Amino acid sequence: MGVLKDKFKEKAQIAQEEIKELLKEHGTKVIGEVTLAQAYQGMRGITGLVTETSLLDSQEGIRFRGYSIPELYEKLPKAKGGSEPLPEGLFYLMLIGEIPTEEDVTHLTEVIQRRSHVPLHVFKAIDSLPLTAHPMTMFVVGIMALQTDSNFAKAYAAGVNKKDYWDTTFDDAYLLIARLPHIAAYVYRRKYKDSVHITPNGLMDWAENFAHMLGIDDPDFKELMRMYMTIHADHEGGNVSAHTTHLVGSALSDPYLAYAAGMNGLAGPLHGLANQEVIKWIYEMQENLGTDLPAREQIAQYVHDTLTAGKVVPGYGHAVLRKTDPRFTAQMEFGKKHMPEDKLCRTVWNVYEVVPPILQSVGKIKNPWPNVDAHSGALLVHYGLVEYEFYTVLFAVSRALGVLSSLIWDRALAMPLERPKSVTTESVKQWLDGKGHVWGD
Ligand code: HAX
């Protein structure tokens, strides 16, 4: 761990100085204004956060430290014989801000493997839940049980200097990332495979070992896991999972508490749970229409029925994006390469042709295009991972890379307690009547 930590420390010291200067010179510059509508409507479009790891462009999609998804494919190291980027490399990039060499990534993989042992009480905590519990509930309970190992919490209790908060945050983040695949695989095998668990293989890379522990050793599935773990890792700072992790972390809650909180947000159907909702929606459509390859006209009718029933079309729309999500495109390309005749994938591609014009015609929907969740389930089903309630757990394991590298940066940059101002409707009415107000002039 030492090499990466030293490199991070060096980068963080430079960034601390730069930001200090930047704020000294430009700290009073205005970067936006806030309307009353924004305060009531989910704060869309308000710029009020700094997240170093990635930046989302509404037209182009996500860039990780300046690199788009196609650029990551070109530049990040791959497994031997593989063509998908290794997620460890993305973690390095988000943390350090530079594309790692193959040697850097191999080192990172080895360090992660050495730290992947999960204490027994974590499994016992998961086992105490009924089998009917949602996999995300089991997963988050596992993370909370692991919190007993927090180095940050111990260091804080011992009175560590605030300048060193980042150090144990770094250690906790690393340990969490190393252990999450085992916890997630344990949840999967407990719930769906009669608790027949698979021992981790210390010679595999992070995503490969995860696939192995899930029980799917097909080399193409391992490639899918490398891709999946890479593209789901981060989506700048305002989305619910990233923002929650940052917010809870800002109270100096340790990385386990902060990440668990973020993953509770990911478990919402408007966020990460949408990946299970998409596949559920397609299965219901197939059942309703009595075919596993519905025609475009049938899909169109089903979409209209969904909207008429007052429900959302899962996997479509986004709070920031206004074009097809490049993470959807990456998955579609994977599908076209590995399973061009797969009926479920073909249905996803037909849905992609049918849904956008219908959503556009509704008028109020700002983004009619697919997001990351519209495709992932169909690829997973192809390799036998059919238990769709588990899909958000996969997302959560990947998301750890982004939100935890951000949390390390939060600590290194001494980001303070987050505490925006709120108002009441009564105070708004008084302000509008010119009778005084509770916020600035
Ligand atoms: N189907 C039907 N209606 C939709 C819609 C969709 N896919 N997307 C947006 N709308 C509706 C909204 O519900 C809203 O309706 P009301 O005014 O009646 O409340 C209206 O269109 C305007 O919404 P918007 O401004 O376009 O979108 P928001 O920023 O409010 O919400 C969401 C963004 C992602 C939550 C939204 O598009 C949605 O619910 N999509 C379906 C669920 C989904 O796929 N979520 C995953 C998003 C990506 C992600 O975080 N992955 O983890």
Residues whose N, C-alpha, C, O or C-beta is under 5 A from the ligand:
A	BS01	HAX	P269 L270 H271 G272 A274 K311 V312 V313 P314 G315 Y316 G317 H318 A319 K364 I365 K366 N367 N371 D373
